[in-house]
Amino acid sequence: MITIVLDAMGGDFAPRETLLGAYAAVEAYPVKVLLVGPEADVKAAQRALKLPDHPHIHIVHADELVGMSESPTQSFRKKKNSSIQVGLRLISEKKADAFVSAGNTGAVMTAATFVLGRLPGIDRPAIATVFSGREHSKVVMLDMGASADCRPAHLLQFAEMGRCYAQSVVGIDAPRIGLLSIGEEPEKGNQLIQDTFPLFQEKVANFYGNIEGKEIFLNKCDVVVCDGFVGNSLLKFGEGVVALFMDYFKGIRKTSILGTIGLLFLMGSLKKFKKEYDFEETGGAPLLGVDGVVIIAHGRSSQKSIKHAIRNAYQAVSHGMVDAIADAVKE
């Protein structure tokens, strides 16, 4: 059975949603969950939620917490007993298989890099997110915020890590790799993209070429590579668009009876759309390039999102994601 460490106090709605998500996960997947956080607080939350003891859920005490706005480097130096560092040490000591947190993303990335270390040949970790595209296709996009300033060599490493994740976890046999730019032509884009394009042509197998933002979901590529600044901006923009879309249709109900009736006919399709593109369904994103499975969940994660983040961790461990990346980079 795979053991997943969960940062019990990480996220805007912890510990309520993290605990409920953990209990849902152990019922759905063959996993054990170690809840890391102040033991008294975690037990108090269990009692308040009337959650019974479970053979596959255990508490690991950590007496320090990292706030969402704290400096990642300061928290790493000063809070050695934080739930993040205690949880990651369980991975490095081989007492658990994966770490999940909806807490301070920067603190998780910093601690994971120092506690677990980078894989040989990897200079910068990258956050990868899987999106749904046309014709039920899946597209892996990275980096979504780990490395804002990159060099061409970093994007090349992202391409290889994205390929491995797409193959080993998402199940895409021969991923097509695209480089995100503002035009298809090699001379388009900023200096980083122009310098990276010939490198991808030379070293990236199945390189599609430049891909524009409007084409990400059109099943032209399976892996889209960009720097963390662009990726995170796109991610936040996409979340806003989905929320705006759903709010717009909710507002139609209040305009007229005909609008309400029409919305009833669309309800099934709208629910399917929300399921495909809601971050809660995605669960969390893997931090690729560190020597262990680390899943970063959204700060606003609900119990559903936590459950799905644990699912992602379980799948990454089951498919040998870290070993696959290490072997690919070595080659």
C-alpha positions as CSV (number, residue, x, y, z in Angstrom):
1,M,0.0,0.0,0.0
2,I,1.3,3.5,-0.9
3,T,1.8,5.9,1.9
4,I,0.9,9.6,1.3
5,V,2.0,12.4,3.6
6,L,-0.6,15.2,3.8
7,D,0.1,18.7,5.1
8,A,-2.9,18.7,7.5
9,M,-2.7,22.5,8.1
10,G,-1.9,23.6,4.6
11,G,-4.5,25.6,2.6
12,D,-7.1,28.3,3.3
13,F,-9.7,25.8,4.6
14,A,-7.4,23.5,6.7
15,P,-7.7,21.5,8.8
16,R,-11.4,20.8,8.0
17,E,-11.1,20.2,4.3
18,T,-7.7,18.4,4.5
19,L,-9.1,15.9,7.0
20,L,-12.3,15.3,5.1
21,G,-10.2,14.9,1.9
22,A,-7.9,12.4,3.6
23,Y,-10.8,10.3,4.8
24,A,-12.4,10.4,1.3
25,A,-9.1,9.3,-0.3
26,V,-8.5,6.3,1.9
27,E,-11.9,5.0,1.0
28,A,-11.4,5.5,-2.7
29,Y,-7.7,4.5,-3.2
30,P,-5.3,1.9,-1.8
31,V,-3.4,4.4,0.3
32,K,-2.4,5.2,3.8
33,V,-2.4,8.9,4.8
34,L,-0.1,10.5,7.3
35,L,-1.6,13.8,8.6
36,V,1.3,16.1,9.5
37,G,0.6,19.0,11.8
38,P,0.2,20.0,15.5
39,E,-1.3,16.8,17.0
40,A,-3.6,18.5,19.4
41,D,-5.1,20.7,16.6
42,V,-5.5,17.8,14.2
43,K,-7.2,15.6,16.9
44,A,-9.4,18.5,17.9
45,A,-10.5,18.9,14.2
46,Q,-11.2,15.2,14.0
47,R,-13.5,15.4,17.1
48,A,-15.3,18.5,15.8
49,L,-15.9,16.7,12.5
50,K,-16.9,13.5,14.3
51,L,-14.4,11.5,12.2
52,P,-13.6,8.1,13.7
53,D,-10.2,6.6,14.0
54,H,-9.2,4.9,10.8
55,P,-6.5,2.2,10.3
56,H,-5.1,3.9,7.3
57,I,-4.9,7.4,8.7
58,H,-2.3,8.4,11.3
59,I,-1.1,11.7,12.8
60,V,2.6,12.8,12.7
61,H,3.3,15.7,15.0
62,A,4.8,18.9,13.7
63,D,4.7,21.9,16.0
64,E,5.4,24.7,13.5
65,L,3.3,26.0,10.6
66,V,4.2,28.1,7.5
67,G,1.7,30.9,6.7
68,M,0.5,31.5,3.2
69,S,2.3,34.8,3.0
70,E,5.6,33.9,4.7
71,S,8.9,34.0,2.9
72,P,9.8,30.6,1.5
73,T,13.5,31.0,2.3
74,Q,12.9,32.5,5.8
75,S,10.5,29.7,6.7
76,F,12.9,27.0,5.5
77,R,15.7,28.4,7.7
78,K,13.7,29.2,10.8
79,K,11.0,26.6,10.9
80,K,12.7,23.2,10.7
81,N,9.7,21.5,12.5
82,S,7.1,22.9,10.2
83,S,4.5,20.5,8.8
84,I,6.1,21.0,5.3
85,Q,9.6,20.1,6.4
86,V,8.6,17.2,8.7
87,G,6.5,15.8,5.9
88,L,9.2,16.0,3.3
89,R,11.7,14.4,5.6
90,L,9.4,11.4,5.8
91,I,9.9,11.1,2.1
92,S,13.6,11.5,2.1
93,E,13.9,8.9,4.9
94,K,11.8,6.5,2.9
95,K,9.1,6.3,5.5
96,A,6.5,7.5,3.0
97,D,6.1,7.6,-0.8
98,A,4.7,11.1,-1.6
99,F,3.9,14.5,-0.2
100,V,0.8,16.6,-0.8
101,S,0.2,20.2,0.4
102,A,-2.2,23.0,-0.3
103,G,-0.1,25.4,1.7
104,N,2.5,28.0,0.8
105,T,3.6,27.0,-2.7
106,G,6.9,28.7,-2.5
107,A,7.7,27.2,0.8
108,V,6.9,23.7,-0.5
109,M,9.1,24.2,-3.6
110,T,12.0,25.6,-1.5
111,A,11.8,22.8,1.1
112,A,11.4,20.1,-1.5
113,T,14.4,21.3,-3.4
114,F,16.6,21.3,-0.3
115,V,15.2,18.3,1.6
116,L,14.7,15.9,-1.3
117,G,17.3,17.4,-3.7
118,R,17.1,17.8,-7.5
119,L,17.4,14.9,-9.8
120,P,20.8,14.6,-11.5
121,G,20.8,16.8,-14.6
122,I,17.9,19.0,-13.5
123,D,18.7,22.6,-12.7
124,R,15.2,23.9,-12.1
125,P,12.1,22.0,-10.9
126,A,8.9,22.7,-12.8
127,I,5.2,22.5,-11.9
128,A,3.1,20.5,-14.5
129,T,-0.6,20.8,-14.9
130,V,-2.8,18.6,-17.0
131,F,-5.6,20.3,-19.0
132,S,-8.5,18.8,-20.9
133,G,-8.6,19.6,-24.6
134,R,-10.6,19.0,-27.7
135,E,-11.9,15.5,-28.3
136,H,-11.2,14.5,-24.7
137,S,-7.5,14.9,-25.3
138,K,-5.1,15.8,-22.4
139,V,-2.3,18.4,-22.6
140,V,0.5,18.7,-20.0
141,M,1.7,22.2,-19.6
142,L,4.8,23.3,-17.7
143,D,6.2,25.3,-16.0
144,M,3.2,26.7,-14.1
145,G,5.1,28.8,-11.6
146,A,8.1,27.2,-10.1
147,S,10.7,29.1,-12.2
148,A,9.7,32.6,-13.4
149,D,13.1,33.4,-15.0
150,C,14.5,30.7,-17.3
151,R,17.2,30.0,-19.8
152,P,16.9,27.8,-22.9
153,A,18.5,24.9,-21.2
154,H,15.9,25.0,-18.5
155,L,13.1,24.8,-21.0
156,L,14.8,21.9,-22.6
157,Q,14.7,20.1,-19.3
158,F,11.1,21.0,-18.8
159,A,10.3,19.4,-22.2
160,E,12.0,16.1,-21.2
161,M,10.2,16.1,-17.8
162,G,6.9,16.9,-19.4
163,R,7.4,14.1,-21.9
164,C,8.1,11.6,-19.1
165,Y,5.1,12.7,-17.1
166,A,2.8,12.5,-20.2
167,Q,4.0,9.0,-20.9
168,S,4.3,7.5,-17.5
169,V,1.3,9.1,-15.7
170,V,-1.1,10.5,-18.3
171,G,-0.6,7.6,-20.7
172,I,0.3,9.3,-24.0
173,D,2.6,7.0,-26.0
174,A,4.6,9.5,-28.1
175,P,3.9,13.0,-26.8
176,R,4.1,15.9,-29.3
177,I,6.1,18.8,-27.7
178,G,5.2,22.4,-28.4
179,L,7.0,25.6,-27.4
180,L,4.5,28.3,-26.3
181,S,5.0,31.5,-28.4
182,I,3.2,34.4,-30.0
183,G,3.4,33.0,-33.5
184,E,4.2,29.7,-35.3
185,E,7.3,31.1,-37.1
186,P,10.7,30.4,-35.5
187,E,11.6,34.1,-35.4
188,K,8.5,34.9,-33.3
189,G,8.5,35.3,-29.5
190,N,10.8,37.0,-27.0
191,Q,14.6,36.3,-26.9
192,L,14.1,33.3,-24.7
193,I,11.8,31.6,-27.1
194,Q,13.9,32.5,-30.2
195,D,17.0,31.1,-28.5
196,T,15.1,28.0,-27.4
197,F,13.5,27.1,-30.7
198,P,16.7,25.8,-32.5
199,L,17.7,23.9,-29.3
200,F,14.3,22.1,-29.4
201,Q,14.7,21.4,-33.1
202,E,18.1,19.7,-32.4
203,K,17.4,17.8,-29.2
204,V,13.6,17.3,-28.7
205,A,12.1,14.3,-30.3
206,N,8.6,14.8,-31.8
207,F,9.0,18.6,-31.6
208,Y,5.9,20.2,-33.1
209,G,7.3,23.7,-33.2
210,N,5.9,26.9,-31.8
211,I,2.3,26.8,-30.5
212,E,0.1,29.9,-29.8
213,G,-2.0,30.3,-26.7
214,K,-5.2,29.8,-28.7
215,E,-4.1,26.4,-29.9
216,I,-3.2,24.8,-26.5
217,F,-6.5,23.0,-26.2
218,L,-6.9,22.1,-29.9
219,N,-5.1,18.7,-29.7
220,K,-2.1,19.9,-31.7
221,C,0.4,19.1,-28.9
222,D,0.5,16.9,-25.9
223,V,3.1,18.8,-23.9
224,V,3.4,22.6,-24.0
225,V,6.6,24.2,-22.6
226,C,6.9,27.8,-21.2
227,D,8.6,29.6,-18.4
228,G,6.9,29.8,-15.0
229,F,5.9,33.5,-15.3
230,V,3.9,32.8,-18.5
231,G,2.5,29.5,-17.2
232,N,1.3,30.8,-13.9
233,S,-0.3,33.8,-15.6
234,L,-2.2,31.6,-18.0
235,L,-3.3,29.3,-15.2
236,K,-4.8,32.1,-13.1
237,F,-6.4,33.6,-16.2
238,G,-8.0,30.2,-17.0
239,E,-9.4,29.8,-13.5
240,G,-10.9,33.3,-13.8
241,V,-12.5,32.5,-17.2
242,V,-14.1,29.3,-15.9
243,A,-15.5,31.1,-12.9
244,L,-16.8,33.9,-15.1
245,F,-18.4,31.4,-17.4
246,M,-20.2,29.6,-14.6
247,D,-21.3,32.9,-12.9
248,Y,-22.7,34.2,-16.3
249,F,-25.0,31.2,-16.7
250,K,-26.1,31.3,-13.0
251,G,-27.1,34.9,-13.6
252,I,-29.3,33.9,-16.5
253,R,-31.7,32.2,-14.1
254,K,-32.5,35.6,-12.6
255,T,-33.3,37.3,-15.9
256,S,-36.5,35.5,-17.1
257,I,-38.5,32.3,-16.9
258,L,-37.3,31.5,-20.5
259,G,-33.7,31.8,-19.4
260,T,-34.3,29.5,-16.5
261,I,-36.0,26.9,-18.7
262,G,-33.2,27.1,-21.3
263,L,-30.6,26.7,-18.5
264,L,-32.3,23.5,-17.3
265,F,-31.8,22.0,-20.8
266,L,-28.1,23.0,-20.6
267,M,-27.5,21.9,-17.0
268,G,-26.0,18.5,-17.9
269,S,-23.5,20.0,-20.4
270,L,-22.6,22.7,-17.9
271,K,-21.9,20.2,-15.2
272,K,-19.7,18.2,-17.6
273,F,-17.8,21.4,-18.5
274,K,-17.2,22.3,-14.9
275,K,-16.0,18.7,-14.2
276,E,-13.5,18.9,-17.1
277,Y,-12.0,22.3,-16.2
278,D,-12.5,22.9,-12.5
279,F,-9.3,22.9,-10.5
280,E,-10.9,20.9,-7.8
281,E,-11.3,18.0,-10.3
282,T,-7.6,18.3,-11.2
283,G,-6.6,18.1,-7.6
284,G,-3.0,19.2,-7.6
285,A,0.1,19.6,-9.8
286,P,3.3,17.6,-9.5
287,L,6.6,19.4,-8.8
288,L,8.8,17.7,-11.4
289,G,12.6,17.5,-11.1
290,V,12.9,16.8,-7.3
291,D,13.9,13.4,-6.0
292,G,10.5,12.4,-4.8
293,V,6.8,12.8,-5.6
294,V,5.5,16.2,-4.5
295,I,2.0,17.4,-5.3
296,I,1.1,21.0,-4.9
297,A,-2.7,21.6,-4.4
298,H,-4.5,24.9,-4.8
299,G,-4.6,27.1,-1.7
300,R,-8.4,27.2,-1.9
301,S,-8.6,23.4,-2.0
302,S,-11.8,21.8,-0.8
303,Q,-12.1,18.2,0.4
304,K,-12.7,17.1,-3.2
305,S,-9.6,18.8,-4.4
306,I,-7.5,17.2,-1.6
307,K,-8.9,13.8,-2.4
308,H,-7.9,14.2,-6.0
309,A,-4.5,15.5,-5.1
310,I,-3.9,12.4,-3.1
311,R,-5.1,10.4,-6.2
312,N,-2.5,12.2,-8.3
313,A,0.2,11.3,-5.8
314,Y,-0.9,7.7,-5.8
315,Q,-0.8,7.6,-9.6
316,A,2.6,9.2,-9.8
317,V,4.1,6.7,-7.3
318,S,2.4,3.8,-9.0
319,H,3.7,4.7,-12.4
320,G,7.3,5.3,-11.2
321,M,7.3,8.9,-12.4
322,V,10.5,10.0,-10.6
323,D,12.5,7.0,-11.9
324,A,11.2,7.6,-15.4
325,I,12.3,11.3,-15.3
326,A,15.7,10.4,-13.8
327,D,16.3,7.8,-16.5
328,A,15.3,10.1,-19.3
329,V,17.5,13.0,-18.2
330,K,20.4,10.6,-17.7
331,E,20.1,9.4,-21.3
